[in-house]
Amino acid sequence: MTDFKAPIDDILFSLRHVAQAESLAEWDDDIASDILTHFGQFAEGVLAPLNESGDRQGARLENGKVRMPDGFGDAFAQLAGDGWQGLTAPEEHGGMGVSPLVAAGVSEVFSGANHSLQMVCNLVPGAISTLLKFGSPAQCDHWLPKLISGQALSTMCLTEPGAGSDLSAIRTKATRQGDGWHIDGEKIFISGGDQDLSEDILHLVLARSGTAEDGIRGLSLFLCQKQPAAVVSRIEEKMGLHASPTCQMVFTDAQAELIGEEGAGLQAMFTVMNHARLDVALQGVAHAARAAQLSAEYAAERKQGRKPDGAPALLSDHADVQRMLDSQAALAIGARAMCHLTLVEIERQSSAPLLEILTALCKVFGSEAGTQAADHGMQIMGGYGYLSEYGVEQVWRDARICAIYEGANGIHTRALVTRGLRAEGADAFDDLVCRLSGDQTPPALENWRTIRMQLQTLKDPTPYARRYYEMMSNLLQQAVWLRIRAVAQHHPDPAYIERLATHVLTQGEAPA
């Protein structure tokens, strides 16, 4: 299998010149370059070599305890020892305090090298943000040093057997006892519900402190540490991410602490979820980039057929293969740019309705980019792509979950065609598209404006949710690629970027 290569040049090009991170006062280009380069080397040398073996061995449940695959413990110890778990945490708490934009680049590289281990580690930044925003001083003093040092990892305990996307159906019960709370109930699909990497685990548990009739208003968020009363009953057997333990957990009279206000659990939990949704989009980007790398290197070496002059041809010489190679690369670069632009808008404190639209678009487009690129990779490699030893098969399996978790993609497309139709967000999105496009108008802009007005007249526009998302993502991709083409000279290979821009913009649609 081709060794993993961290796409540092592409990430820095996207951050600096496409998303214009340099316009932010807190951006330090030298620090960004140094951190990403250093982590890229760590990912290539330590994390990526465990990806295939971790997939084969998988996490396992032994006597009620989760055991991670061989080598994962040493890799995490080095990761934590080098301070990577506290990358975005404030310096006054012992973290590095780096920009969320740099952290996004690190997260993408981590996912591309070893998505399973990234899944176990990367809920920590969201947990730290939640503690800083909603936690008491005592809770911050207790948990932040543990999370930053790697002494503790974090989980997000939302889903239940009868409550998936409908959080109002949550039945896990929180009962006040004296000065504290006790939790009883079952949670499923908990990434890292147990593991043998960290000494402790911070479970963020969404539980019902009110009555069932209270709906989401009766939900509160609780901190629950690793303890005998919070046990793993099983590990799910999954299609992919075998080295990431996806746990069913049973809480039986488990001691817990309220974080934030009682009844305001969703507000606090969304601090974690909003971070996680962009992180999932970048997981998709990472898989698209990895699939593109595997395919390009294979196609450049595999001899297949003849050129028009009769000379032996490489696979990459064939037009249909080149089309798929370009689509893979364009998916990775275009989805990455969407995520970076969204993160810059967050740092600029743009309007909440615009950020909601951009986050939804990133989550859907980025997550689907990973599987689309991997699917192209299997087609490019033919029968070899279907074999596990060439790597793209694992990319497809690992990427597929991205369209499901952190809100199934249909939920996000529904949000775009309901709340996203409102004037404040839609007008801000229109302005952003025009700003990105510069002097050129994306071909899809006027059609989107017309359809948007028509949908606003409908009592129920949700049957058109997927089609409306496709129009919006197509429009944003056109605008993004107009920006990319305008700054192509800053990329290490400007001609390559120009070719990809032409590939996207002359099709009149997002690559697929």
C-alpha positions as CSV (number, residue, x, y, z in Angstrom):
1,M,0.0,0.0,0.0
2,T,1.2,3.5,-0.7
3,D,2.5,5.3,2.4
4,F,0.3,8.1,3.7
5,K,1.5,11.6,2.7
6,A,0.1,14.5,4.7
7,P,-1.3,17.2,2.2
8,I,0.4,20.1,4.1
9,D,1.0,22.3,1.0
10,D,-2.7,22.0,-0.1
11,I,-3.9,22.8,3.5
12,L,-1.7,25.8,3.8
13,F,-2.7,27.1,0.3
14,S,-6.3,26.7,1.3
15,L,-6.0,28.5,4.6
16,R,-3.7,31.3,3.5
17,H,-5.0,32.2,0.0
18,V,-8.5,30.7,-0.5
19,A,-10.0,31.2,3.0
20,Q,-7.7,34.3,3.6
21,A,-6.8,33.4,7.1
22,E,-4.0,35.9,6.8
23,S,-6.7,38.6,7.1
24,L,-7.4,37.6,10.7
25,A,-5.5,39.5,13.4
26,E,-4.7,36.3,15.4
27,W,-3.2,34.4,12.4
28,D,0.5,33.7,12.6
29,D,1.7,32.1,9.4
30,D,5.0,30.9,10.7
31,I,3.4,29.2,13.6
32,A,0.7,27.6,11.4
33,S,3.3,26.3,9.0
34,D,5.6,24.9,11.7
35,I,2.7,23.2,13.6
36,L,1.2,21.6,10.5
37,T,4.6,20.5,9.2
38,H,5.5,19.0,12.5
39,F,2.2,17.2,13.0
40,G,2.3,16.0,9.4
41,Q,5.7,14.2,10.1
42,F,4.3,12.7,13.3
43,A,1.2,11.5,11.4
44,E,3.2,9.9,8.6
45,G,5.7,8.3,11.0
46,V,3.6,7.2,14.0
47,L,-0.2,7.4,13.3
48,A,-0.5,6.2,9.7
49,P,1.5,2.9,10.1
50,L,-1.1,1.8,12.6
51,N,-4.1,2.4,10.4
52,E,-4.2,-0.8,8.4
53,S,-3.1,-3.1,11.3
54,G,-5.7,-1.4,13.6
55,D,-8.4,-2.0,11.0
56,R,-7.4,-5.7,10.9
57,Q,-7.1,-6.2,14.6
58,G,-9.9,-3.9,15.8
59,A,-10.8,-2.8,19.3
60,R,-12.1,-5.6,21.6
61,L,-14.1,-6.0,24.8
62,E,-12.4,-8.3,27.4
63,N,-13.9,-8.8,30.8
64,G,-15.8,-5.6,30.6
65,K,-12.8,-3.5,29.5
66,V,-12.0,-2.2,26.0
67,R,-8.6,-3.0,24.6
68,M,-7.3,-0.9,21.7
69,P,-5.2,-2.5,18.9
70,D,-1.5,-3.1,19.3
71,G,0.6,0.1,19.1
72,F,-2.3,2.5,19.8
73,G,-1.3,3.0,23.4
74,D,2.2,4.0,22.6
75,A,1.0,6.3,19.8
76,F,-1.4,8.1,22.1
77,A,1.2,8.5,24.8
78,Q,3.5,10.2,22.3
79,L,0.6,12.3,21.0
80,A,-0.4,13.4,24.5
81,G,3.2,13.8,25.6
82,D,3.9,16.2,22.7
83,G,0.9,18.4,23.8
84,W,-1.4,17.8,20.9
85,Q,-4.5,17.1,23.0
86,G,-4.3,20.7,24.3
87,L,-3.8,22.3,20.9
88,T,-6.6,24.8,21.1
89,A,-6.9,25.0,24.9
90,P,-6.0,28.4,26.4
91,E,-2.4,28.8,27.4
92,E,-3.4,29.9,31.0
93,H,-4.8,26.3,31.4
94,G,-1.7,24.7,30.0
95,G,-2.7,24.4,26.3
96,M,-1.1,25.7,23.2
97,G,-3.8,28.2,22.5
98,V,-3.4,27.9,18.7
99,S,-6.0,29.1,16.1
100,P,-9.0,26.8,15.4
101,L,-7.9,27.1,11.7
102,V,-4.6,25.5,12.5
103,A,-6.4,22.9,14.6
104,A,-8.6,22.1,11.6
105,G,-5.5,21.4,9.5
106,V,-4.2,19.1,12.2
107,S,-7.5,17.3,12.5
108,E,-7.7,16.7,8.8
109,V,-4.2,15.2,8.8
110,F,-5.0,13.1,11.8
111,S,-8.1,11.7,10.1
112,G,-6.3,10.9,6.9
113,A,-3.6,9.1,8.8
114,N,-5.7,7.2,11.3
115,H,-9.4,8.0,11.5
116,S,-10.1,5.5,14.2
117,L,-7.7,7.0,16.6
118,Q,-8.8,10.5,15.7
119,M,-12.3,9.5,16.6
120,V,-11.2,8.6,20.1
121,C,-9.1,11.7,20.6
122,N,-10.9,14.5,18.9
123,L,-14.0,15.0,21.1
124,V,-11.6,16.6,23.6
125,P,-11.5,20.1,21.9
126,G,-15.3,20.3,22.0
127,A,-15.4,19.1,25.6
128,I,-12.8,21.8,26.5
129,S,-14.9,24.5,24.8
130,T,-18.1,23.3,26.6
131,L,-16.3,23.4,30.0
132,L,-14.9,26.9,29.3
133,K,-18.4,28.2,28.3
134,F,-20.7,26.4,30.7
135,G,-18.6,24.7,33.4
136,S,-18.1,26.0,36.9
137,P,-14.6,27.1,38.1
138,A,-14.3,23.9,40.1
139,Q,-15.2,21.7,37.0
140,C,-12.7,23.5,34.8
141,D,-10.0,23.2,37.4
142,H,-10.6,19.5,37.7
143,W,-11.1,18.5,34.1
144,L,-9.1,20.9,31.9
145,P,-5.7,19.8,33.1
146,K,-6.7,16.1,32.6
147,L,-8.0,16.7,29.1
148,I,-5.1,18.9,28.0
149,S,-2.5,16.4,29.3
150,G,-4.2,13.3,27.9
151,Q,-4.8,11.9,31.3
152,A,-8.5,12.0,30.3
153,L,-10.3,11.6,27.0
154,S,-13.9,12.6,26.4
155,T,-17.1,11.1,25.0
156,M,-20.5,12.5,23.8
157,C,-23.4,10.4,25.1
158,L,-26.5,11.4,23.3
159,T,-28.0,8.6,21.3
160,E,-30.3,5.9,22.8
161,P,-31.9,2.8,21.4
162,G,-35.2,4.7,21.0
163,A,-33.8,8.2,20.5
164,G,-31.6,8.8,17.5
165,S,-32.0,12.1,15.8
166,D,-35.1,12.9,17.9
167,L,-33.4,14.0,21.1
168,S,-36.8,14.8,22.6
169,A,-37.3,11.0,23.0
170,I,-34.3,10.7,25.4
171,R,-35.3,8.6,28.4
172,T,-32.0,8.4,30.3
173,K,-32.9,9.8,33.7
174,A,-31.0,12.2,35.9
175,T,-32.1,12.4,39.6
176,R,-31.0,14.9,42.1
177,Q,-29.6,13.3,45.2
178,G,-28.3,15.8,47.8
179,D,-25.8,18.1,46.2
180,G,-25.3,15.9,43.2
181,W,-27.0,13.9,40.5
182,H,-27.3,10.2,39.6
183,I,-27.9,8.9,36.1
184,D,-29.8,5.8,35.0
185,G,-30.2,4.7,31.4
186,E,-28.6,3.3,28.3
187,K,-26.7,5.1,25.6
188,I,-25.5,3.6,22.2
189,F,-23.0,4.5,19.5
190,I,-20.6,6.1,22.0
191,S,-17.2,6.5,20.4
192,G,-14.5,5.8,22.9
193,G,-17.0,4.8,25.6
194,D,-14.1,2.9,27.1
195,Q,-10.5,2.5,26.0
196,D,-7.1,1.7,27.6
197,L,-5.4,4.9,26.4
198,S,-6.2,7.4,29.1
199,E,-6.5,6.9,32.9
200,D,-9.9,8.7,33.0
201,I,-12.8,9.5,30.7
202,L,-15.1,12.5,30.8
203,H,-18.6,11.4,29.7
204,L,-20.8,14.3,28.6
205,V,-24.2,12.8,29.1
206,L,-27.5,14.3,27.9
207,A,-30.1,13.1,30.3
208,R,-33.7,14.0,31.3
209,S,-33.9,16.0,34.5
210,G,-37.5,17.0,33.8
211,T,-40.5,15.0,32.7
212,A,-41.1,13.3,29.4
213,E,-43.7,15.9,28.6
214,D,-41.1,18.6,28.9
215,G,-39.5,17.4,25.6
216,I,-36.1,19.0,24.9
217,R,-36.8,21.5,27.7
218,G,-36.4,18.7,30.2
219,L,-32.9,17.8,29.1
220,S,-29.8,18.8,30.9
221,L,-26.1,18.1,30.4
222,F,-24.0,16.2,32.9
223,L,-20.4,15.4,33.6
224,C,-19.8,11.8,34.4
225,Q,-16.3,10.4,35.0
226,K,-15.1,6.8,34.4
227,Q,-16.6,4.6,37.1
228,P,-18.0,1.2,37.8
229,A,-21.6,2.6,37.5
230,A,-20.9,3.6,33.8
231,V,-20.1,0.3,32.1
232,V,-19.7,-0.8,28.5
233,S,-22.1,-3.7,27.7
234,R,-20.9,-4.3,24.2
235,I,-18.8,-3.0,21.3
236,E,-20.6,-2.7,17.9
237,E,-19.3,-4.7,15.0
238,K,-19.1,-2.1,12.2
239,M,-18.3,-1.9,8.5
240,G,-15.4,0.4,9.1
241,L,-13.4,2.2,11.8
242,H,-12.7,-1.1,13.4
243,A,-10.1,0.3,15.8
244,S,-12.5,2.9,17.2
245,P,-14.6,1.3,19.9
246,T,-18.3,2.2,19.3
247,C,-19.9,1.3,22.7
248,Q,-23.2,0.6,24.2
249,M,-23.1,2.0,27.7
250,V,-25.3,1.4,30.7
251,F,-25.5,4.0,33.5
252,T,-26.8,2.6,36.8
253,D,-27.0,5.1,39.6
254,A,-23.9,6.8,38.2
255,Q,-22.6,9.8,40.0
256,A,-22.7,13.0,37.9
257,E,-22.5,16.8,38.0
258,L,-24.8,19.2,36.2
259,I,-22.9,21.4,33.7
260,G,-24.6,24.7,32.8
261,E,-28.2,25.3,33.7
262,E,-30.8,22.7,34.4
263,G,-33.0,22.2,31.3
264,A,-30.5,23.9,29.0
265,G,-28.7,20.7,28.0
266,L,-29.1,21.0,24.3
267,Q,-27.6,24.5,24.3
268,A,-24.5,23.2,26.1
269,M,-24.3,20.0,24.0
270,F,-24.4,21.9,20.7
271,T,-21.1,23.5,21.6
272,V,-19.6,20.0,21.2
273,M,-21.8,19.1,18.2
274,N,-21.1,22.2,16.2
275,H,-17.4,21.5,16.5
276,A,-17.9,17.9,15.7
277,R,-19.9,18.6,12.5
278,L,-17.1,20.6,10.9
279,D,-14.7,18.0,12.1
280,V,-16.7,15.3,10.4
281,A,-16.7,17.4,7.2
282,L,-12.9,17.5,7.4
283,Q,-12.8,13.7,8.0
284,G,-14.5,13.5,4.6
285,V,-11.9,15.8,3.1
286,A,-9.2,13.7,4.6
287,H,-10.6,10.5,3.0
288,A,-11.0,12.2,-0.3
289,A,-7.4,13.4,-0.3
290,R,-6.2,10.0,0.7
291,A,-8.2,8.3,-2.0
292,A,-6.9,10.8,-4.5
293,Q,-3.3,10.1,-3.4
294,L,-3.7,6.3,-3.6
295,S,-5.4,6.5,-7.0
296,A,-2.9,9.0,-8.6
297,E,0.1,7.0,-7.6
298,Y,-1.4,3.7,-8.8
299,A,-2.6,5.2,-12.1
300,A,0.9,6.7,-12.7
301,E,2.6,3.3,-12.4
302,R,0.0,0.8,-13.9
303,K,0.5,0.1,-17.5
304,Q,-2.7,-0.4,-19.4
305,G,-3.4,-0.4,-23.2
306,R,-1.8,1.8,-25.8
307,K,-1.6,5.4,-26.7
308,P,-2.9,6.6,-30.1
309,D,0.7,6.3,-31.5
310,G,0.9,2.7,-30.4
311,A,3.2,3.3,-27.4
312,P,2.4,1.6,-24.1
313,A,0.0,3.7,-22.0
314,L,-0.2,4.2,-18.3
315,L,-3.6,4.1,-16.7
316,S,-3.4,7.9,-16.1
317,D,-3.2,8.4,-19.9
318,H,-6.8,7.4,-20.4
319,A,-9.3,10.2,-20.6
320,D,-11.9,8.5,-18.3
321,V,-9.3,7.7,-15.7
322,Q,-8.0,11.3,-15.8
323,R,-11.6,12.5,-15.4
324,M,-12.0,10.5,-12.2
325,L,-8.6,11.5,-10.9
326,D,-9.5,15.2,-11.4
327,S,-12.8,14.7,-9.7
328,Q,-11.2,13.1,-6.7
329,A,-8.7,16.0,-6.3
330,A,-11.4,18.6,-6.9
331,L,-13.6,17.0,-4.3
332,A,-10.8,17.2,-1.7
333,I,-9.7,20.7,-2.5
334,G,-13.2,22.1,-2.9
335,A,-14.6,20.6,0.3
336,R,-11.5,21.7,2.2
337,A,-11.9,25.2,1.0
338,M,-15.6,25.3,2.1
339,C,-14.6,24.2,5.6
340,H,-11.8,26.7,5.9
341,L,-14.0,29.5,4.6
342,T,-16.6,28.6,7.2
343,L,-14.0,28.6,10.0
344,V,-12.8,32.0,8.9
345,E,-16.4,33.3,9.0
346,I,-16.7,31.9,12.5
347,E,-13.6,33.8,13.6
348,R,-15.1,36.9,12.0
349,Q,-18.2,36.3,14.1
350,S,-20.5,36.4,11.0
351,S,-24.2,36.1,11.6
352,A,-25.5,32.9,13.2
353,P,-27.9,32.1,10.3
354,L,-25.1,32.3,7.8
355,L,-22.9,30.0,9.9
356,E,-25.7,27.5,10.3
357,I,-26.1,27.4,6.5
358,L,-22.3,27.0,5.9
359,T,-21.9,24.3,8.6
360,A,-24.7,22.3,7.1
361,L,-23.3,22.6,3.6
362,C,-19.8,21.6,4.8
363,K,-21.1,18.6,6.7
364,V,-23.0,17.2,3.8
365,F,-20.6,18.0,1.0
366,G,-17.5,17.1,2.9
367,S,-18.8,13.9,4.3
368,E,-20.0,12.7,0.8
369,A,-16.8,13.9,-0.8
370,G,-14.9,11.1,1.0
371,T,-17.1,8.2,-0.2
372,Q,-17.4,9.7,-3.7
373,A,-13.6,10.0,-4.0
374,A,-13.1,6.5,-2.6
375,D,-15.6,5.1,-5.0
376,H,-13.8,6.7,-7.9
377,G,-10.6,5.2,-6.5
378,M,-12.0,1.7,-6.6
379,Q,-13.1,2.2,-10.2
380,I,-9.7,3.6,-11.2
381,M,-7.9,0.6,-9.7
382,G,-10.4,-1.9,-11.1
383,G,-10.4,-5.3,-9.4
384,Y,-7.3,-4.2,-7.3
385,G,-9.3,-1.4,-5.8
386,Y,-11.7,-4.0,-4.4
387,L,-8.9,-5.7,-2.6
388,S,-8.0,-4.7,0.9
389,E,-4.3,-4.5,0.3
390,Y,-4.5,-1.5,-1.9
391,G,-6.1,0.7,0.8
392,V,-8.9,2.5,-1.0
393,E,-11.4,-0.2,0.1
394,Q,-10.7,0.8,3.8
395,V,-11.0,4.4,2.9
396,W,-14.5,3.8,1.5
397,R,-15.5,1.8,4.6
398,D,-14.1,4.3,7.1
399,A,-15.5,7.3,5.2
400,R,-19.1,6.0,4.9
401,I,-20.1,6.8,8.5
402,C,-19.4,10.5,8.0
403,A,-22.7,11.0,6.2
404,I,-24.6,9.4,9.1
405,Y,-23.2,10.6,12.4
406,E,-23.3,14.1,13.9
407,G,-26.7,14.5,12.3
408,A,-27.6,12.4,9.2
409,N,-27.2,14.4,6.1
410,G,-30.9,14.4,5.4
411,I,-31.4,16.4,8.6
412,H,-28.9,19.1,7.4
413,T,-30.5,19.3,4.0
414,R,-33.9,19.7,5.7
415,A,-32.5,22.6,7.7
416,L,-31.3,24.3,4.6
417,V,-34.7,24.2,2.9
418,T,-36.5,25.4,6.1
419,R,-34.5,27.7,8.4
420,G,-32.0,28.3,5.6
421,L,-34.6,29.9,3.4
422,R,-35.1,32.8,5.9
423,A,-33.9,36.1,4.6
424,E,-31.1,36.9,7.0
425,G,-29.2,33.7,6.4
426,A,-30.0,33.4,2.7
427,D,-29.1,37.0,1.9
428,A,-25.8,36.6,3.8
429,F,-25.1,33.5,1.8
430,D,-25.8,35.4,-1.4
431,D,-23.4,38.1,-0.4
432,L,-20.7,35.6,0.5
433,V,-21.0,33.9,-2.9
434,C,-20.6,37.2,-4.7
435,R,-17.6,38.1,-2.5
436,L,-15.9,34.8,-3.3
437,S,-16.6,35.1,-7.0
438,G,-14.9,38.5,-7.5
439,D,-15.6,40.0,-10.9
440,Q,-17.3,36.8,-12.2
441,T,-20.8,35.7,-11.5
442,P,-21.3,31.9,-10.9
443,P,-23.6,30.5,-13.6
444,A,-25.8,28.9,-10.9
445,L,-26.5,32.1,-9.0
446,E,-29.6,33.5,-10.7
447,N,-31.2,30.1,-10.9
448,W,-30.6,29.6,-7.2
449,R,-32.2,33.0,-6.4
450,T,-35.3,32.1,-8.5
451,I,-35.7,28.7,-6.9
452,R,-35.2,30.1,-3.4
453,M,-38.0,32.6,-4.0
454,Q,-40.3,29.9,-5.3
455,L,-39.6,27.6,-2.3
456,Q,-40.4,30.5,0.1
457,T,-44.0,30.5,-1.1
458,L,-44.5,26.8,-0.3
459,K,-46.2,25.7,2.9
460,D,-43.9,22.6,3.1
461,P,-40.7,22.8,1.0
462,T,-39.1,19.7,2.7
463,P,-39.7,17.4,-0.3
464,Y,-37.2,19.6,-2.2
465,A,-34.6,19.5,0.5
466,R,-32.0,17.3,-1.4
467,R,-32.4,19.2,-4.6
468,Y,-32.1,22.5,-2.9
469,Y,-29.0,21.4,-1.1
470,E,-27.5,20.3,-4.4
471,M,-28.2,23.7,-5.9
472,M,-26.6,25.5,-2.9
473,S,-23.6,23.3,-2.7
474,N,-23.1,23.6,-6.5
475,L,-23.3,27.3,-6.3
476,L,-20.9,27.5,-3.4
477,Q,-18.5,25.2,-5.2
478,Q,-18.6,27.4,-8.3
479,A,-17.8,30.5,-6.1
480,V,-15.1,28.6,-4.2
481,W,-13.4,27.5,-7.4
482,L,-13.5,30.9,-8.9
483,R,-11.6,32.0,-5.8
484,I,-9.2,29.1,-6.1
485,R,-8.5,29.9,-9.7
486,A,-7.9,33.5,-8.9
487,V,-5.2,32.6,-6.4
488,A,-3.8,29.6,-8.2
489,Q,-0.4,31.2,-8.6
490,H,0.2,30.8,-4.9
491,H,0.0,27.0,-5.1
492,P,3.2,24.9,-5.6
493,D,1.6,23.6,-8.9
494,P,-0.5,26.5,-10.4
495,A,-1.1,24.6,-13.7
496,Y,-2.6,21.7,-11.8
497,I,-5.0,24.0,-9.9
498,E,-5.9,25.7,-13.1
499,R,-6.8,22.4,-14.7
500,L,-8.9,21.3,-11.8
501,A,-10.7,24.7,-11.8
502,T,-11.5,24.2,-15.4
503,H,-12.7,20.6,-14.7
504,V,-15.2,21.9,-12.1
505,L,-16.3,25.2,-13.7
506,T,-16.8,23.8,-17.2
507,Q,-19.0,21.0,-16.0
508,G,-21.4,23.6,-14.5
509,E,-21.8,21.4,-11.4
510,A,-19.9,20.2,-8.4
511,P,-17.6,17.2,-9.1
512,A,-19.1,13.8,-8.5
